[in-house]
Amino acid sequence: MFLHIDVDSFFVSAERSRDPALLGIPVAVGGRSNLEIFARKRSRIRLMDENHGAFVAPLFYSERRKGFEHFVDRVDGRERIRGIVTTASYEARACGVRTGMPLAQALRLCPKLRVLPNDMLLYHQLSHALAEFLKREIPRTEQFSIDEFFGDISGWVDAGESEAFARALQQKIFQRFRLPVSIGIARSKWIAKLATEYAKPYGVRRVTDVRAFIRKIPIGVFPGIGRGYHQRLEARGIRFLGEIESQKLLFERWGESGRQLYRRILGTDGEGIAERPSRQSVGISRTFDPLSDPEEVRRRIMVMARHVAYITLRIDANPTRYYLKVNYQGGVRVKETLRVNRIFSERLFKEKLSEIYDRIRLSGHAAVKLSLSVSDFTGVHPRTLSLLELERDRKDRKITKGMQKIRERFGLDAIRTGNELL
């Protein structure tokens, strides 16, 4: 028996937990790509990496609190509101405000909308505290995202009492954190997650008959049916989850991922709570206004490399695969992956990324997004490391660890290399 616990309008609820004046009014939390890491002036950026959900990225933050001016650009004496809605309260949704909508459009739809800049540090801290609380209330838990959790109550709570247990848990969470949650209950964790969608807001939904429950649910609602599967199913006239049981052969033709999806939809997957996995990769991406200067793009790659190196050293990993992708205006993307069987250090990582950038950069095009990552850790995928540069690599690793200690104490930008200051 599984619970799926989802915080209602999490970012808005988090803001309301510290400011009750926001209750009952239309509120939206907005976001813009955080470009503070590229600032040439020191901002004492730190890392929060305590959350470990499947879809929870490490957080780089500073103590600087942004106001609404974070969303306002002034060009030629005119103000332009930038950014998108990341979370909207139910009062705002009633006015037509939706996640992913440009803030300027949201304000036109709802002139009384209260727009707040996101405070990711608060959200991560609340999420981590909630995760620790749930571990004490439920024998086995899994953090799925920053605001979603699975709990296995098999053998802990009788099936007939699961709904009462969920409602009591719901009240405890609200009393302790002032966060409203909705809870789905089922014998399959993915059906429990689906049930939560029909429990919102601040409700509990228990599913005892899976086939009856899914009969008229549109296929696009199920977690795991993305655009590709959605198009394939619609092309065959399949619109509801209840029509999928008779399509077993179709899903089998799509390989193991198709068979897994079929079992999840019918609630026969038998999947349990996922133990906290070891990290398989470390990455970071940033979107920004079009940038034509290739050396400024290179500088930003070096800055992002410092942040990736910091996380990598913090978990004491030795990656052997480096990846860089540059998105340009007009939908053009270039990328390259490089195998590096050496001891990881910040100097080596930056050197190789600079070489990759020289090979893939497009002259005359404006970059709008950078993504870089490391993977294939030797602790998970053993490799024979190069002996030719072994001594130098050991020295560079030692230097990187020394810089790590200073950055842990004084912030990630306490030490920066020359290629970040061009």
C-alpha positions in Angstrom: 0.0 0.0 0.0 1.5 3.3 -1.1 0.9 6.9 -0.4 1.9 9.7 -2.8 2.2 13.0 -1.0 2.2 16.2 -3.1 2.4 19.8 -1.7 -0.3 21.9 -3.2 1.1 24.9 -5.2 4.4 24.3 -3.3 6.2 27.6 -4.0 3.1 29.7 -3.2 2.4 27.6 -0.1 5.9 28.0 1.1 5.6 31.8 0.8 2.3 31.7 2.6 3.8 29.6 5.4 5.9 32.7 6.4 3.5 35.4 5.3 -0.2 34.6 6.1 -1.2 37.9 4.5 -0.9 36.0 1.2 -3.7 33.6 2.1 -6.9 33.8 0.0 -5.5 36.2 -2.7 -4.2 35.4 -6.2 -0.4 34.8 -5.9 2.2 33.7 -8.4 5.8 32.8 -7.9 7.8 33.9 -10.9 11.2 32.8 -12.2 14.0 34.0 -14.4 17.2 32.1 -15.2 19.5 32.7 -12.3 22.5 34.5 -13.9 24.1 35.6 -10.6 26.8 33.0 -11.0 28.2 35.0 -14.0 28.6 38.3 -12.0 32.1 39.6 -12.0 31.5 41.1 -8.5 31.6 38.7 -5.6 28.2 37.5 -4.3 29.2 34.7 -1.8 27.3 31.9 -3.7 26.9 28.7 -1.7 25.5 25.2 -2.5 22.6 23.4 -1.0 22.5 19.7 -1.9 20.7 18.0 0.9 17.6 17.0 -1.1 18.0 13.8 -3.1 14.8 13.3 -5.2 14.8 12.0 -8.7 14.0 15.5 -10.0 15.7 17.7 -7.4 18.7 19.6 -8.8 21.5 21.0 -6.5 20.9 24.7 -5.6 23.4 27.5 -5.9 22.3 30.5 -3.9 23.3 33.7 -2.2 21.8 35.5 0.7 20.6 38.3 -1.6 16.8 38.5 -1.7 15.3 39.6 -5.0 12.3 41.9 -5.3 9.9 42.4 -8.2 12.5 44.5 -10.0 14.2 41.2 -10.8 11.5 40.8 -13.5 11.8 44.3 -14.9 14.1 45.2 -17.8 14.6 48.8 -18.8 15.4 49.3 -22.5 15.4 52.7 -24.2 13.5 54.2 -21.2 10.8 51.6 -21.4 10.0 48.9 -18.8 9.5 45.3 -19.9 8.4 42.5 -17.6 10.4 39.3 -18.1 10.1 35.9 -16.6 7.5 33.1 -16.3 5.1 31.8 -13.8 6.6 28.9 -12.0 3.7 28.3 -9.5 0.2 29.9 -9.3 -2.2 29.7 -6.4 -5.6 28.3 -7.0 -7.1 31.8 -6.8 -4.7 32.8 -9.6 -5.6 29.7 -11.6 -9.3 30.7 -11.5 -8.3 33.9 -13.4 -6.6 31.8 -16.1 -3.0 32.0 -14.8 -1.0 28.9 -15.5 2.5 27.5 -14.9 4.9 28.4 -17.7 2.9 31.5 -18.7 4.8 34.8 -19.3 4.4 37.0 -16.2 3.3 39.9 -18.4 0.4 37.8 -19.7 -0.5 36.6 -16.2 -0.7 40.2 -15.0 -3.0 41.1 -17.9 -5.3 38.2 -17.0 -5.2 39.0 -13.3 -4.3 42.7 -12.5 -4.6 42.0 -8.7 -2.0 39.1 -9.0 0.7 39.3 -6.3 3.9 38.3 -8.0 6.8 37.1 -5.9 10.4 36.2 -7.0 11.3 32.7 -6.2 13.2 31.9 -3.0 14.7 28.6 -3.8 16.7 28.4 -0.6 13.4 28.5 1.4 11.8 25.9 -0.8 14.8 23.5 -0.6 14.9 23.9 3.2 11.2 23.2 3.6 11.4 20.3 1.3 14.3 18.8 3.2 12.6 19.3 6.5 9.4 17.7 5.2 11.5 14.7 3.9 13.1 14.2 7.3 9.6 14.4 9.0 8.1 11.8 6.6 11.0 9.4 7.4 9.9 9.5 11.0 6.2 9.0 10.2 6.5 6.2 7.5 8.8 3.2 7.5 10.0 3.6 3.9 9.9 6.9 1.9 11.2 8.1 -1.4 11.6 11.8 -2.3 10.5 12.0 -6.0 10.8 15.7 -6.5 11.1 18.9 -4.5 7.4 18.7 -3.5 6.5 15.0 -4.0 7.1 12.0 -1.9 6.2 8.3 -1.9 5.6 6.3 1.2 5.2 2.5 1.6 2.8 1.8 4.5 2.5 -2.0 3.8 2.5 -3.9 7.1 2.5 -0.6 9.0 -1.1 0.5 8.4 -4.1 -1.8 7.7 -5.5 -1.2 4.2 -8.9 -0.3 5.7 -7.2 2.4 7.9 -5.0 3.9 5.2 -7.3 6.8 4.4 -7.6 7.8 8.1 -3.8 7.5 8.4 -3.4 9.8 5.3 -5.8 12.4 6.7 -4.0 12.4 10.0 -0.7 12.8 8.3 -2.1 15.6 6.2 -3.1 17.5 9.3 0.3 16.9 11.0 2.1 18.3 8.0 -0.1 21.4 8.0 0.2 22.0 11.7 4.0 21.6 11.6 4.9 23.3 8.3 1.8 25.3 7.3 1.9 23.4 4.0 -1.3 21.9 2.5 -0.7 18.5 0.9 -2.8 16.2 -1.2 -2.4 12.4 -0.9 -3.2 9.5 -3.2 -3.4 6.0 -1.9 -3.2 2.7 -4.0 -1.5 -0.6 -4.1 0.7 0.7 -6.9 2.9 3.8 -6.4 2.1 5.1 -9.9 -1.6 4.8 -9.4 -1.2 6.5 -6.1 0.5 9.4 -7.9 -2.3 9.5 -10.4 -4.8 9.5 -7.6 -3.2 12.6 -6.1 -4.2 14.6 -9.2 -7.9 13.9 -8.3 -7.4 14.6 -4.6 -6.2 18.2 -5.2 -6.5 20.6 -3.5 -5.9 19.5 0.1 -7.7 16.2 -0.4 -7.2 12.4 0.0 -8.1 9.9 -2.7 -7.9 6.1 -2.3 -8.1 3.8 -5.3 -9.3 0.3 -4.7 -10.4 -0.6 -8.2 -7.8 0.4 -10.7 -9.7 -0.4 -13.8 -12.8 1.5 -12.8 -10.6 4.5 -11.7 -8.6 4.8 -15.0 -11.5 4.0 -17.3 -12.2 7.6 -18.4 -9.0 9.4 -17.5 -7.3 11.0 -20.5 -4.0 9.3 -21.4 -2.0 12.6 -21.1 -2.7 12.7 -17.3 -0.7 9.6 -16.5 2.9 10.2 -15.3 5.2 8.8 -17.9 3.1 9.3 -21.0 5.0 12.2 -22.6 4.6 13.8 -25.9 6.0 10.8 -27.9 3.8 8.2 -26.3 0.8 10.5 -26.4 1.1 11.0 -30.2 1.6 7.3 -30.8 -1.5 6.4 -28.8 -3.7 9.1 -30.2 -2.7 8.0 -33.7 -4.3 4.7 -32.9 -7.5 6.3 -31.6 -6.6 5.6 -27.9 -7.7 8.6 -25.8 -8.4 7.1 -22.3 -6.3 5.0 -19.9 -9.1 2.5 -19.7 -8.6 1.6 -23.4 -5.0 0.5 -22.9 -5.5 -2.9 -21.2 -6.4 -4.5 -24.6 -3.2 -3.0 -26.2 -0.6 -5.2 -24.6 1.0 -6.3 -27.9 1.3 -2.7 -29.0 3.2 -1.7 -25.8 5.4 -4.8 -26.1 6.6 -3.7 -29.5 7.9 -0.5 -27.8 10.5 -2.6 -25.8 11.1 -2.7 -22.1 10.0 1.0 -21.6 6.7 0.2 -23.2 6.1 -2.9 -21.2 7.0 -1.0 -18.0 4.6 1.8 -18.9 1.8 -0.8 -19.6 2.3 -2.4 -16.2 2.3 1.0 -14.4 -1.0 2.1 -16.0 -2.7 -1.1 -14.9 -1.2 -1.0 -11.5 0.6 -4.3 -11.9 4.2 -3.0 -12.0 5.1 -4.3 -8.5 7.6 -1.5 -8.1 8.6 -0.6 -4.5 10.1 2.4 -2.9 13.4 3.4 -4.6 16.3 3.6 -2.2 18.3 6.7 -2.3 20.5 6.1 -5.4 24.1 7.1 -5.8 24.5 10.1 -8.1 25.2 9.1 -11.7 26.1 12.5 -13.0 26.5 16.2 -12.1 25.4 19.0 -14.4 24.2 22.6 -14.7 22.5 24.7 -17.4 21.7 28.4 -17.8 19.6 30.3 -20.3 20.3 33.9 -21.0 19.7 36.7 -23.5 21.4 36.2 -26.9 25.2 36.5 -26.6 27.3 36.9 -29.7 30.8 37.4 -28.1 32.4 33.9 -28.2 34.9 34.8 -25.4 32.1 35.8 -23.1 30.5 32.5 -23.8 33.7 30.8 -23.0 34.0 32.7 -19.8 30.5 31.6 -18.7 31.5 28.0 -19.5 34.4 28.4 -17.2 32.2 29.8 -14.4 29.7 26.9 -14.8 32.6 24.5 -14.8 33.7 25.8 -11.4 30.3 25.0 -10.0 30.2 21.5 -11.5 33.7 20.8 -10.2 32.6 21.9 -6.7 29.7 19.5 -6.5 31.9 16.7 -8.0 34.6 17.1 -5.4 32.0 17.4 -2.7 30.8 13.9 -3.4 34.4 12.7 -4.0 33.6 11.5 -7.5 36.0 10.9 -10.4 34.0 11.4 -13.7 35.5 10.2 -17.0 32.9 11.7 -19.4 32.6 15.4 -20.0 29.7 17.0 -21.9 29.0 20.4 -23.3 26.0 21.7 -25.3 25.5 25.2 -26.7 22.0 26.3 -27.8 22.0 29.2 -30.3 19.2 31.4 -31.5 16.9 29.8 -34.1 16.8 26.4 -32.4 20.4 25.5 -33.5 22.2 23.2 -31.0 25.7 21.8 -31.0 27.1 19.4 -28.4 30.0 17.0 -27.8 30.9 14.4 -25.3 34.5 13.6 -24.4 36.0 10.6 -22.7 38.8 11.5 -20.3 40.3 8.6 -18.4 42.2 10.8 -15.9 42.0 12.0 -12.3 39.4 14.8 -12.2 40.4 18.3 -11.2 38.9 21.7 -11.9 41.9 22.7 -14.1 41.6 19.6 -16.3 37.8 20.0 -16.6 38.1 23.6 -17.7 40.9 22.8 -20.1 38.9 20.1 -21.8 35.7 22.1 -22.0 37.6 25.0 -23.6 38.9 22.6 -26.2 35.4 21.2 -26.9 34.0 24.7 -27.2 36.7 25.6 -29.8 35.5 22.6 -31.9 31.8 23.1 -31.7 31.3 26.9 -31.5 29.4 28.5 -34.4 30.8 31.8 -35.6 28.2 34.5 -36.3 25.5 32.9 -34.1 24.3 34.2 -30.7 24.3 31.7 -27.9 21.2 31.5 -25.6 21.8 28.5 -23.4 24.8 26.5 -22.0 24.6 23.0 -20.5 27.5 21.0 -19.2 27.9 17.9 -17.1 30.2 15.1 -16.0 29.3 11.4 -15.7 30.7 7.8 -15.7 32.2 8.0 -12.3 35.0 5.5 -11.7 33.4 4.3 -8.5 30.4 3.1 -10.6 32.1 2.4 -13.9 35.7 1.3 -13.2 38.3 2.6 -15.7 42.0 2.3 -16.3 43.3 5.9 -15.8 46.1 7.3 -17.9 49.6 6.9 -16.3 51.2 9.6 -18.5 49.7 12.5 -16.7 49.3 10.8 -13.3 51.7 12.9 -11.2 50.4 16.2 -12.7 46.8 15.1 -12.2 47.4 14.1 -8.6 48.9 17.6 -7.9 45.9 19.3 -9.6 43.5 17.2 -7.6 45.2 18.2 -4.4 45.1 21.9 -5.4 41.4 21.6 -6.3 40.7 20.1 -2.9 42.5 22.9 -1.2 40.4 25.5 -3.1 37.3 23.4 -2.1 38.0 24.0 1.6 38.3 27.8 1.1 35.1 27.9 -1.0 33.2 25.8 1.6 34.1 28.4 4.2 33.8 31.7 2.2 31.6 30.8 -0.8 32.1 29.4 -4.2 33.4 32.6 -5.7 36.0 33.1 -3.0 38.5 31.7 -5.5 38.1 32.2 -9.3 40.6 31.3 -12.1 41.8 33.8 -14.6 39.7 32.4 -17.4 36.6 33.4 -15.5 37.6 37.0 -15.3 38.3 37.8 -19.0 
